[in-house]
């Protein structure tokens, strides 16, 4: 399953890069921490160089483009570099945990 997920993640990153100027991608959650089960989705945090004006449209476009080839459930978070940095400094946020425990898989 790890090899299959790895290929799926590469497809997702390529799709995201085709839509925005992606600087970094982190995987977090059960797949990053080695505890996935058959119900687990892939949690990815996509960090772009510049702010995305309409995140909902960005995510909708990425999901539409990846739908024909990506067969695993995916949960995507999207932040600009500045936005992620600011939120990652606050201990009570998910971004704080991603910055410290997530695994950088691109960038």
N, C-alpha and C positions, 0 to 999 in steps of 0.2 A: 504493500500500500504506500510506503514512503516514496518509492520511485514514481508511482502513478501521481501522487500529490505533487511531487517536484515538477513533473511535466506540466501539470495543470497550473501551478504557480507561475511558471515561465510564460505560459499563454496569457495569464491575467496581467502580468507586468508589461508584456508587449502591447496588449490592448490599451492599458492605461497610458503608456508612453505615446501611443498614437493619438490620444485625446488631449494630453497636457504635458507640460515640461516637468516630468517626474524626476525628483532629486534622489529620494530614498524610498525604500519599502521595507517595512518591518513585518515579520510574522509574529503573532503572539497567541496566547491561549493554548489549548490542549496540544495542537500540532507542534508548537514551538517548545513546549515543556515536556514532550515525549509521553503524553497521557491521552492520546485520542482514542475514541471508541467508534463504533459503527455509526453513531448518531452525530459525531462531531463535524462542525463546519470548519472551514479554513478562515482564520481571522487575519486580515491584512490591514495595515495602516500605510496609506500612500501619502507621501509628503511631496508637494510640488514647490517649484521655485517661487511662483507668484500665487497670489490669492485667486481662488476660483470664485467667480461672481455668483454662479448658481450651482451649488453642490448637488442639489437634487437632479438637475439636468445632466451634470457630469456623471453621476453614478448611474443614472438611467441609460446614458449612452454607453458606458463601459459594460454594463450588464447586457445590453442588447447585442453589442459586438462579441462578447464572450459566450453568449448563450449557445451558439451552434457547436462550439468545441469544448467548452469547460463543463465537465459533468459532475463536479463536486460542489456541495453547497459552500458559498463564500459570503463572508461578512466583511464589507469594505468600510473603512474610515478614511476620510480625505481631509488634509490640512495643508495650508501653506507652511513654508518653513518657519516664518515668524510666528504664526499662530501656534504651531506645534511646540516651538521652543518656549513660548510664554506659558502654555498650559502644562508643559512637562516640568515646570519649576514648582508646581503646586502639588503637594504630597497627596492630596485627597482625590486626584484625577486619574482616570485611566491612562492618559498620556504620560503621566509620571511613571506608572508601572511599565508601559510600553518602552519608554526611553531607557529604563534600567534593566528590564527583564526580557524585552522582546529581542528577536534576532534579526539583525539587518541582513536582508537577502538581496538588496540591490542598492547601488550608490556608494 
